[in-house]
Structure formats: structure tokens, C-alpha cells
Amino acid sequence: RDQKLKFDGREYAAKLENPDFQKLADAYGLDFYQANSSDQLNESIKKSFKVNQPSFIEVPVGPMPQPW
């Protein structure tokens, strides 16, 4: 976000992107759930408690507002 303001949108030094969270969960042997709504989040949490082991729940969000 800061680059958009300070460098006119140009990327400097690194482009930060999220990893493939499903592959990350698979690499650690975790159950993976993706929740795109509050209903899906509730279901994912219920499922993760039922398996009684660590789980990974991805909750995609939109762009973050500039804090300053």
C-alpha cells in the first residue's frame, strides 16, 4: 500500500503476494477450508473442531484501506 503513495504505484524491491494456502496446508498435513462468507466460516470452524486436529481456514478479504 505504501508503494502506491510513495512510488506512484511502482513496485520497489519486492512484490508481495500470498502463497497458495491450500498447498501450504497440504505440506503440513492440515485440513484446509476456505470461507468466502460468514456461513462458510461457521461451517469451516465446526468441521475443524470435529476432526480434532490442527486445521487451516483461509478467509479472503478485499484490499486493505490505507491507515494514514
Secondary structure, DSSP 8 states (H G I E B T S, - for coil): -HHHHHSTT---S-------HHHHHHHTT-EEEE-SSHHHHHHHHHHHHHHTS-EEEE----------
